Amino acid sequence: MDVKATSKFVRGSHLKFRRILDLIRGKDAQAALNILDNLPSPRARTVYKTLHSACANADHNNSLPIESLVVKKAFADKGPDKHMRRFRERARGRAFPIRKKISHVTLVVGTKGEED
């Protein structure tokens, strides 16, 4: 049985989240939590919380033991195009846009012995 957890509208580029998600895809949930706990990136903290939520969902809703969970799918999608817009002053009174991107992070965990 697959269990999903999603963090939506998270500040950060989806490309930077994907680098972190590549490290944990296919690993045991407990090992993935240990990896994420030791990464210095602020995006790793968000992925850690999402994975922890997915494990808690599996334990509470489906009575799956956390020791048997594996990260089956991990992906980050681009958020809405209406990102936070800020401006920085430039030469001769011009403004230069700063786009603070938004992402959606999704993690799917399941049991080890189960087929897709």
Secondary structure, 3 states (H helix, E strand, C coil): CCEEEEEEEEECCHHHHHHHHHHHCCCEHHHHHHHHHCCCCHHHHHHHHHHHHHHHHHHHHHCCCHHHEEEEEEEEEECCCCCEEEEEECHHHCEEEEEECEEEEEEEEEECCCCC
